[in-house]
Amino acid sequence: DRWYQRRVHGDHQNQMDNQIKLPNVVFTPEGLGGNWSAFRNTKGKDIMGRTQVFYNWLLKQIEQGTWLNYKSTTTKPGTITSGVDEGGNKFTGINFSSQDYLSLGSHPEVMKGAIKAIEEYGVHSAGSPAAFGRSKFTVQLAQEMASFLGFNHGVLFSTGWLAGYGVIAGLVRHYDYLVVDRLVHNCLLEGCFMATRNIHFFEHLNNESAAEKIRAIRKKNPEAGIMVVTEGLYSMDSDSPNLHELQKITKELDCTLLIDIAHDFGCLGAEGRGQLELQNIQDRSNVVIIGAGSKVLSTNLGYVCCDSPAVIEYLKVFTGALMFTNSVVPVSSATGLELSLIHISEPTRQAEISYAVFCLKKKKYNQTKTYSNCH
């Protein structure tokens, strides 16, 4: 993902090279060497034809069984899952790829709620949120998500990726500035590159580096709009920023703080509110959060929450990722509602999974013990 982030945005290549120090890597796309991201910026007047060099490389990867992407499941995604790769090879094994963090995707009550929603609404939202596409489940879940996280207002997107992309593209304009942790998720990066060229990356989790970038902008442009972008929990490195310190910096320098809580929501904190809870972030006045339902809510949707009703209503009109795409399907919103209720009513699930992870890290995992709420 990091090499992709660096190589995919040609217009910002020099800026990212200057601000992000990465080791030199020689890409050798011939044969079985190389990396797929090396083919991103191909050139030539035949836009369709220039994809062939990547396709030839891909076929060799598939033939040798080294292409790990786009496998398909042939059974439900559980602890042991069967599937097939793009070469047609079937396999069965332990599933380390599942995003169903709390193992709720096959919970009996969740499936009952989903079936009930389909019977009542069918399977299609049949419209964008602006054009009569929202269901009662969608409205209710947006309200409940905001309330659970301690915010006054919220809105749902069709996916978490759209929420991350859409909140930045919807709020930030070309004359604004973005100060961004260099390891944020792709959806946030894409939103940044869509919104403005005024992007400044700071070293991962380094609040001093972030403050330095912000102060330089403020010195040059005291009236600039600045959004600082970070995550509550970085999934690839399993680390978190000091949000108290970062918020203090953003408040002192009049910035908006955007926090992606996709990976810590529901999994961290005694009540499942993630780093907002663990770090006791009480002041929400300059905070906007985004997240994804695909991790803990076991369904495809995204959400944005904040205390300002003006921000939410503005996003509803000026975010294409919300206004010009179909609304969350009713069954997804209904599933999210069931899961939020189950998560609250079964707090031991999170504790058991956390303990299992702790034991694995300490190499004390008892293979004969059954963790009742885990896969």
C-alpha positions as MATLAB code, in Angstrom:
seq = 'DRWYQRRVHGDHQNQMDNQIKLPNVVFTPEGLGGNWSAFRNTKGKDIMGRTQVFYNWLLKQIEQGTWLNYKSTTTKPGTITSGVDEGGNKFTGINFSSQDYLSLGSHPEVMKGAIKAIEEYGVHSAGSPAAFGRSKFTVQLAQEMASFLGFNHGVLFSTGWLAGYGVIAGLVRHYDYLVVDRLVHNCLLEGCFMATRNIHFFEHLNNESAAEKIRAIRKKNPEAGIMVVTEGLYSMDSDSPNLHELQKITKELDCTLLIDIAHDFGCLGAEGRGQLELQNIQDRSNVVIIGAGSKVLSTNLGYVCCDSPAVIEYLKVFTGALMFTNSVVPVSSATGLELSLIHISEPTRQAEISYAVFCLKKKKYNQTKTYSNCH';
ca = [
       0.000    0.000    0.000;
       2.790    2.433    0.808;
       4.567    1.863   -2.484;
       1.225    2.304   -4.202;
       0.675    5.580   -2.365;
       4.054    6.824   -3.470;
       3.933    5.767   -7.118;
       0.287    6.143   -8.052;
      -0.038    9.934   -7.890;
       2.282   11.216  -10.599;
       1.314   14.882  -10.146;
       2.423   14.758   -6.517;
       5.508   12.573   -6.991;
       8.119   15.228   -6.253;
       6.259   16.500   -3.214;
       5.894   13.044   -1.725;
       9.522   12.146   -2.537;
      10.689   15.228   -0.673;
       8.475   14.716    2.360;
       8.526   10.916    2.727;
      11.879    9.181    3.008;
      11.663    5.686    1.540;
      14.434    3.226    0.673;
      15.511    2.859   -2.925;
      13.909   -0.148   -4.578;
      14.600   -1.383   -8.082;
      11.453   -2.640   -9.777;
      11.990   -5.448  -12.293;
       8.555   -6.137  -13.793;
       9.894   -8.780  -16.199;
       9.258  -12.385  -15.296;
       8.384  -13.084  -11.677;
      10.237  -10.124  -10.213;
       8.865   -6.690   -9.571;
       5.768   -5.282   -7.988;
       2.399   -4.587   -9.553;
       2.585   -0.899   -8.601;
       5.482   -0.488  -11.054;
       2.932   -0.718  -13.884;
       0.678    2.082  -12.607;
       2.123    4.942  -14.639;
       2.477    3.298  -18.040;
       2.780    5.571  -21.067;
       1.799    5.473  -24.722;
      -0.936    6.847  -26.927;
      -2.875    3.558  -26.908;
      -4.485    3.756  -23.464;
      -6.040    0.306  -23.764;
      -3.037   -1.342  -25.378;
      -0.510   -0.180  -22.812;
      -2.179   -2.357  -20.176;
      -0.868   -5.476  -21.980;
       2.577   -5.382  -20.357;
       0.954   -5.598  -16.935;
      -1.364   -8.357  -18.087;
       1.553  -10.436  -19.391;
       3.315  -10.058  -16.040;
       0.099  -10.936  -14.192;
      -0.398  -14.130  -16.185;
       3.071  -15.312  -15.171;
       2.281  -14.600  -11.524;
      -0.987  -16.551  -11.743;
       0.701  -19.449  -13.557;
       3.323  -19.769  -10.810;
       0.769  -19.351   -8.018;
       2.377  -16.177   -6.693;
      -0.550  -13.825   -7.374;
      -2.162  -13.468   -3.960;
      -4.937  -10.996   -4.769;
      -8.561  -11.452   -5.809;
      -9.111  -14.900   -4.381;
     -12.794  -15.793   -4.061;
     -14.477  -17.556   -1.160;
     -16.595  -20.624   -1.858;
     -17.789  -20.857    1.754;
     -18.688  -18.181    4.276;
     -15.670  -16.278    5.644;
     -15.052  -18.000    8.977;
     -12.020  -19.342   10.795;
     -11.635  -22.105    8.222;
     -12.612  -20.948    4.752;
     -12.544  -22.501    1.292;
     -11.846  -20.542   -1.844;
     -10.410  -20.427   -5.346;
      -7.650  -18.245   -6.777;
      -7.583  -16.557  -10.180;
      -5.771  -19.555  -11.616;
      -8.703  -21.803  -10.701;
      -6.837  -23.520   -7.860;
      -9.069  -24.520   -4.953;
      -7.901  -24.381   -1.354;
      -9.094  -24.603    2.246;
      -7.305  -23.163    5.264;
      -7.204  -20.732    8.164;
      -8.563  -17.359    7.066;
      -6.228  -14.556    8.138;
      -7.859  -12.056    5.758;
     -11.257  -11.622    7.409;
     -12.279   -8.088    8.384;
     -15.077   -9.414   10.571;
     -13.227   -8.268   13.684;
     -15.731   -9.436   16.308;
     -16.994  -12.473   14.407;
     -20.506  -11.070   14.209;
     -21.145  -11.571   10.510;
     -22.876  -14.903   11.099;
     -24.499  -14.101   14.419;
     -28.034  -15.615   14.443;
     -29.702  -12.355   15.480;
     -27.858  -10.444   12.775;
     -29.004  -12.846   10.082;
     -32.578  -12.706   11.372;
     -32.488   -8.906   11.255;
     -31.082   -8.962    7.724;
     -33.764  -11.365    6.500;
     -36.478   -9.257    8.104;
     -35.162   -6.121    6.418;
     -35.079   -7.846    3.016;
     -38.642   -9.059    3.463;
     -39.771   -5.541    4.324;
     -37.641   -3.492    1.912;
     -36.216   -5.800   -0.734;
     -32.516   -5.697   -1.609;
     -32.116   -2.277   -3.266;
     -32.104    1.286   -1.928;
     -33.309    2.401   -5.392;
     -31.957    5.943   -5.145;
     -29.251    8.253   -3.897;
     -29.633    9.758   -0.406;
     -30.703   13.021   -2.030;
     -33.279   11.294   -4.216;
     -35.430    9.282   -1.822;
     -32.886    6.478   -1.394;
     -32.544    6.516    2.385;
     -34.458    3.950    4.409;
     -35.637    4.296    7.990;
     -32.797    1.955    8.967;
     -30.235    4.270    7.377;
     -31.524    7.331    9.216;
     -31.697    5.467   12.523;
     -28.218    3.954   12.243;
     -26.653    7.343   11.440;
     -28.228    8.779   14.568;
     -27.220    5.824   16.732;
     -23.638    5.802   15.480;
     -23.226    9.500   16.267;
     -24.803    9.115   19.691;
     -22.739    6.040   20.594;
     -19.520    7.844   19.665;
     -20.483   10.965   21.593;
     -21.329   13.230   18.662;
     -24.527   15.084   17.884;
     -24.853   14.374   14.170;
     -23.912   11.747   11.599;
     -24.445   10.595    8.031;
     -23.956    7.238    6.306;
     -22.068    6.553    3.077;
     -22.372    3.424    0.933;
     -18.865    2.245    1.897;
     -16.137    3.260    4.315;
     -13.851    4.167    1.416;
     -16.434    6.628    0.101;
     -16.780    8.173    3.562;
     -13.033    8.787    3.867;
     -12.717   10.118    0.349;
     -15.962   12.062    0.449;
     -15.478   13.956    3.714;
     -12.171   15.439    2.526;
     -13.272   16.109   -1.052;
     -16.504   17.595    0.278;
     -15.042   19.974    2.869;
     -11.609   20.958    1.558;
     -11.164   23.323   -1.390;
      -8.203   23.996   -3.673;
      -7.126   27.021   -1.619;
      -7.112   25.046    1.664;
      -4.305   23.011    3.203;
      -4.058   19.394    4.327;
      -1.526   18.181    6.898;
      -1.503   14.403    6.702;
       0.147   11.479    8.488;
       2.158    9.774    5.760;
       0.613    6.352    6.447;
      -3.103    7.185    6.290;
      -5.446    4.918    4.352;
      -5.773    5.117    0.576;
      -9.309    6.565    0.722;
      -7.994    9.538    2.713;
      -5.064   10.028    0.339;
      -7.338    9.937   -2.696;
      -9.608   12.509   -1.067;
      -6.603   14.714   -0.362;
      -5.313   14.553   -3.930;
      -8.793   15.302   -5.226;
      -9.272   18.312   -2.969;
      -6.080   20.374   -3.238;
      -2.420   20.428   -4.211;
      -1.577   22.012   -0.847;
      -0.739   18.747    0.904;
       1.937   18.439    3.574;
       2.877   15.017    4.932;
       4.269   14.602    8.422;
       6.229   11.684    9.828;
       4.076    8.844   11.093;
       2.642    9.580   14.585;
       5.049   12.513   14.956;
       2.966   15.351   16.373;
       5.990   17.631   16.504;
       6.419   17.122   12.762;
       2.718   17.901   12.247;
       2.970   21.074   14.349;
       5.997   22.202   12.364;
       4.078   21.820    9.083;
       1.039   23.661   10.439;
       3.051   26.562   11.881;
       4.848   27.037    8.571;
       1.480   27.262    6.799;
       0.079   29.640    9.400;
       3.128   31.914    9.100;
       2.680   32.088    5.349;
      -1.121   32.235    5.348;
      -2.708   33.183    8.699;
      -6.254   32.797    7.322;
      -5.802   29.455    5.597;
      -8.235   26.634    6.166;
      -6.243   23.640    7.463;
      -7.381   20.060    8.010;
      -5.140   17.600    9.852;
      -5.707   13.955    8.893;
      -4.860   10.931   11.055;
      -6.256    7.575   12.209;
      -7.226    6.197   15.590;
      -5.480    2.891   14.878;
      -3.230    2.160   11.914;
      -4.063   -1.362   10.845;
      -0.771   -2.226    9.150;
       1.420   -1.156   12.075;
      -1.090   -1.517   14.932;
      -0.128    1.830   16.443;
      -2.013    4.963   17.428;
      -1.268    8.689   17.672;
      -1.382   10.762   20.820;
      -4.750   12.303   19.999;
      -4.803   14.571   23.068;
      -1.560   16.192   22.033;
      -2.521   16.391   18.376;
      -5.885   17.936   19.169;
      -4.217   20.519   21.417;
      -1.978   21.496   18.498;
      -4.907   21.725   16.073;
      -6.964   23.792   18.519;
      -4.119   26.232   19.159;
      -3.515   26.682   15.428;
      -7.191   26.754   14.373;
      -7.305   23.489   12.407;
      -9.961   20.861   11.835;
      -8.937   17.392   13.016;
     -10.139   14.423   10.948;
      -9.768   11.005   12.593;
     -10.384    7.706   10.796;
     -11.633    5.253   13.451;
     -12.351    2.323   11.120;
      -9.968   -0.059   12.890;
     -10.305    0.874   16.566;
     -14.071    1.424   16.777;
     -15.771   -1.514   18.464;
     -12.482   -3.274   19.224;
     -10.716   -0.999   21.707;
     -11.956    0.523   24.944;
     -14.196   -1.016   27.583;
     -17.273    0.247   25.738;
     -15.884   -0.154   22.216;
     -15.415    3.525   21.401;
     -11.815    3.046   20.387;
      -9.064    5.562   20.946;
     -11.610    8.308   21.558;
     -12.521    6.386   24.709;
      -9.048    5.143   25.649;
      -7.581    8.632   25.387;
     -10.676   10.248   26.893;
     -11.211   12.776   24.098;
     -14.022   14.896   25.525;
     -13.678   18.035   23.410;
     -15.226   17.292   20.021;
     -15.549   20.905   18.844;
     -12.960   20.688   16.036;
     -13.177   16.924   15.412;
     -14.710   15.073   12.481;
     -14.556   11.280   12.512;
     -15.022    8.771    9.733;
     -15.266    5.005    9.873;
     -16.295    1.836    8.074;
     -18.952   -0.723    8.866;
     -16.949   -3.526    7.270;
     -14.861   -4.206   10.382;
     -17.084   -4.395   13.479;
     -20.542   -3.868   11.970;
     -19.850   -6.651    9.440;
     -21.558   -4.832    6.600;
     -20.708   -2.461    3.760;
     -21.234    1.147    4.787;
     -19.306    4.169    6.026;
     -20.116    6.959    8.434;
     -19.110   10.524    9.249;
     -19.907   12.090   12.625;
     -19.315   15.488   14.200;
     -20.997   17.953   16.540;
     -21.847   20.499   13.840;
     -25.171   20.029   12.005;
     -23.907   22.515    9.409;
     -21.018   20.218    8.458;
     -23.293   17.209    7.983;
     -25.850   19.118    5.918;
     -23.054   20.646    3.813;
     -21.641   17.200    3.092;
     -25.061   15.970    2.005;
     -25.084   18.544   -0.808;
     -21.422   19.059   -1.698;
     -20.014   15.525   -1.515;
     -20.417   13.655   -4.779;
     -19.505   10.400   -3.043;
     -22.750   10.781   -1.091;
     -25.120   12.753   -3.297;
     -24.442   11.054   -6.626;
     -24.272    7.394   -5.642;
     -26.928    5.024   -4.387;
     -27.710    5.123   -0.710;
     -26.751    2.353    1.694;
     -29.007   -0.615    0.968;
     -31.615   -1.199    3.701;
     -30.282   -4.633    4.625;
     -26.820   -3.164    5.350;
     -28.240   -0.458    7.610;
     -30.490   -2.985    9.374;
     -27.502   -5.299    9.865;
     -25.533   -2.419   11.368;
     -28.370   -1.702   13.786;
     -28.527   -5.334   14.915;
     -24.773   -5.452   15.368;
     -24.665   -2.247   17.401;
     -27.245   -3.719   19.768;
     -25.392   -7.023   20.028;
     -22.076   -5.283   20.638;
     -23.563   -3.384   23.556;
     -25.366   -6.413   24.956;
     -22.382   -8.787   24.652;
     -19.366   -6.876   26.031;
     -17.493  -10.104   26.815;
     -17.000  -10.792   23.097;
     -14.483   -7.993   22.765;
     -12.724   -9.017   25.978;
     -12.404  -12.641   24.869;
     -10.924  -11.703   21.516;
      -8.511   -9.248   23.166;
      -7.421  -11.979   25.569;
      -6.925  -14.457   22.740;
      -4.725  -11.921   20.923;
      -2.762  -11.301   24.123;
      -2.180  -15.032   24.562;
      -1.056  -15.425   20.957;
       1.448  -12.604   21.380;
       2.761  -14.249   24.540;
       2.755  -17.675   22.830;
       0.420  -18.998   25.486;
      -2.576  -19.698   23.277;
      -4.337  -22.896   24.366;
      -5.363  -24.645   21.161;
      -7.745  -26.908   23.066;
      -9.671  -24.041   24.664;
     -12.842  -22.858   22.959;
     -13.272  -19.084   22.818;
     -17.040  -19.112   22.613;
     -17.504  -15.763   20.893;
     -14.614  -16.058   18.463;
     -14.708  -17.757   15.046;
];
